[in-house]
Amino acid sequence: RRGKMAKLTQLIDNEVFRAYATYTAIVLLKMMLMSLITAYFRVTRKAFVNPEDTATFGKGESAKKYLRTDPDVERVRRGHLNDLENIVPFVGIGLLYALSGPELSSALLHFRIFTGARIFHTFAYLIPLPQPGRGLSWAIGYSVTFSMAYNVLKTLWLL
């Protein structure tokens, strides 16, 4: 058992794995930030979905007017949902990719492009920037994840 643990701790010495961990932490923190932005918009727009969240604005009927949807809150929520749909697969597939032994330059290219695309996607969603900016940034990030998946399968199954 001790030998297995030593091998796992050696991952941190692997440059590709360190790059994966770095860029994964960046996109996960960015995704977590979307929760805070959603909360900010809910409070500033006074648009809540749960009755208990309106308690600071009154009781009973006077608080019910704050149980509503707001276009700005919904926009941030859609951006956050898009992050969940794209960053979670990146985390899993990226780990498999990092463990499949890619060249550092190739791995860095994949991780950096994905991270840049997701950050741009967030700005394009929140500002909002005109299309096709948001759509292209989504497609670029999605393509990177697909490329990593293809490379993992190619390495493991010799496709």
Stockholm file with secondary structure:
# STOCKHOLM 1.0

chainA/1-159         RRGKMAKLTQLIDNEVFRAYATYTAIVLLKMMLMSLITAYFRVTRKAFVNPEDTATFGKGESAKKYLRTDPDVERVRRGHLNDLENIVPFVGIGLLYALSGPELSSALLHFRIFTGARIFHTFAYLIPLPQPGRGLSWAIGYSVTFSMAYNVLKTLWLL
#=GR chainA/1-159 SS CHHHHHHHHGGGGCHHHHHHHHHHHHHHHHHHHHHHHHHHHHHHHTCBSSGGGGGGGCSTHHHHTTBSCCHHHHHHHHHHHHHHHHHHHHHHHHHHHHHTCCCHHHHHHHHHHHHHHHHHHHHHHHTTCCTTHHHHHHHHHHHHHHHHHHHHHHHHHCC
#=GC SS_cons         CHHHHHHHHGGGGCHHHHHHHHHHHHHHHHHHHHHHHHHHHHHHHTCBSSGGGGGGGCSTHHHHTTBSCCHHHHHHHHHHHHHHHHHHHHHHHHHHHHHTCCCHHHHHHHHHHHHHHHHHHHHHHHTTCCTTHHHHHHHHHHHHHHHHHHHHHHHHHCC
//
